[in-house]
Amino acid sequence: TGTATGLRIGGATNGALVERVTVASPGLTGVRVNEATSLTLRDVTVTGSGGAGFQFDSVNARNYGITAQNLTATGNRSHGVLLNSFGTLALTGGTFSGNTGSGLRAEGSFTFNLQTWRNIAAANNLQHGLDLVAGISIEDSTITGNRLNGINGTGGGGFTVRRTTVSDSVIGISMYFGGVTLDNVTLSGNTTGVSANTVT
């Protein structure tokens, strides 16, 4: 509590597991990961940080590989989760709510192709629920009550959404310069349901 960064992880983590950790009210970032390789985060919670809840960085163009299960980021003064530069993230289970930025924001050159993120709840964030680059699939998730778009995508290509509810946002699912594939998706209460070049 009160430190600049609650937990910092970096380097060759060699299969390390960080489990059942709660970080409350750090001055800047809750959990910051720099160039970690083969790292698992499980049941990790960040609340009330002065910046992002989780921030995953890769400097010097080195990829990180992170498996994340049941992350929680609530009430942070930036994004719940911020992914910077190069990297991969396998995400199953996440609650990202009440953040000043987006619930989860991915930016930079990510190797997200063929990645599937499941069981995400992104609610009541002041920007987007999920703010993504192309090449990701979202499954079995609930995205609701976010001030801007529910799922916001940028970049060429597109993404896929399956068995997911997106509600009560400006645009439920938005993809600039690309298309979206929808399978058993419920859209309700959005000003616009879907905005994309192509919808299949």
N, C-alpha and C positions, 0 to 999 in steps of 0.2 A: 504494500500500500504506500502510495506517495512517492515512490522512486520514479526516475525518468522512464525506464523500461523494466517491466515486471520480470520478464524472463527472456534472455538472449541465447540463441543456439546457433552455432556455426561450425563449418569445417566438415571433416570426414566423420560423420556420426555413426557410420558402420552398423546400421540396424538398430539404433537406439530407440527406446520407447519412453515417451513422456505421457504419464497417465494420471488421471484424477487430480488435476491441478486447478486451482482457482486463483486468478489474479484480479484484485479489486482496486480500482481508482489509482492506477499508476499515472505519473505526470504526463507521459507521452504515450508510448506503445505498450500494449499488454504483453504480447508474445512476438518477438522479432526473430526471424530465422534467416540467416545469411549463408547461402551456398551449402546448406546441409545436404548430405546424400544419404539415401536409405534411412529415412527418419519416419517414425510413426507417432502421431499425436492422437490420444484417445481420451475422451471425456475431459476436455480442457475448456475452461470457462474464463472469459474476460468481461468485466463489467466496469463501466464508468471511467474508461481511460481518457486522457487528454488528447489522444490522437486515435489511430486505428486500434481496433481490438487485437487483430492478428496482422502482421506484415511479413510477407515472404519475399525476400530479395535475392537477386543473383547478380553480383558484380563480375567484371572480367569475362562476361559471356559464358559463365559456367552454369550448367543446368543443375537444379536441385531436384530431388525426388522425394516427395512427401506423401504419405498415406495419412489421411485425417478421418477420424471417426468420432462423431458426436461432439463437434465444436459448438460452443455457445458464445456469442458476442452480442451484448445488449448495452444500450445506453452509452455508447462511446461517442466521442466528439468528432470523429471522422468516420471512415467506413468500418463496418464490422470486420471484414477481411479485405486486405489489399494485397494483390499479387502484382509484383513489379518485374519487368524485364523478362529474362528467360527462365523457364522452369516447368515442372509438371506437378500436378496435384491430383491425387485420387481421393475423392471426397464422398463419404457416406454418412449421412446424418449431420445436420447443422441447424441451429436456431440463431437467426440473425435479425434482431428486432430493435426498434427504437434508437437506431444510430443516426447521427447527424448527416452522414454521407449515405452511401448505398449499403445494403446488407452485405453484399460481396461485390467487389470491383476487381476486374482483371484488366491489366494494361500492359503494353509491350508485346514482345514476340514470344508467344507461348506455344509450346508443343502440346496443345490440347486435343489434337486430332485423335479420335477413337476413345477419348476419355468420356465416361458417363458419371455424372454426379446424381446421387439419389437421396431421397428422404430429407429434403431441405424445407425449412419453414423460414420465410423472409417476410416480415410484417412490420408495417408502421415505421419504415425508414424514411428520412426526409428527402432522399433522392430516389434512386431505383431500388427495387428489391434485389435483382441480380443484374449486374452491368458487365457484359461478357464480350470477349472477342469470339470470332467464328471457330467452329470445329468442336463444339461441346454438345453433349446430350444431357437434358434434365429429365429425371424420371421420379414419379411417386412423390411429388412435392406440392407445397401450398405457398403461394405467393400472394399476399393480400394487404391492402391498405397502405401501399407505398405512395408517397406524394407525387412522384413522377411516373415512370413506367414500371410495370411489374417485372418483365424480363426485357432488358435493353441490350441489343447486340450491334456491334460495329465490325467493319472489315469485310473483305471479300469472303465468299463462301456462304455459310449459313450455320444453323444449328437445329437440333431436334428436341421436341418437347413431348413427353409421353406421360399419360396417367397423372395429370397435374391440374390443379385449380389455380387460376390467375384472376384476381378480382380487385375491384375498387381502386383503380389507378387511372392515370391519364390514358396511356396506351397499354393494353394488357401485355402484348408481345410485339416488340418492335425490332426490326433488323434492317439497318442501313446497308445498301450496296450488296444485298444478298437475299437469300430465301430462308424460309423456315418449313420444317416438316412437323406436322401435328398429328398425334395419335391419342385419341381418347382424352382430349383436353377440354376442361370446362372454363369458359370465360363469362364473367358476370360483373356488372356494375362498373365496367371501365367506360370512359368516354369514347374510346375507339378500341375495338377488340384486338385486331391484328393490323400492323402496318409493315409490309415487306415487299420486295420486288416480286417474289413468287411465294405461293403458299400451297403445300401439298399435304 
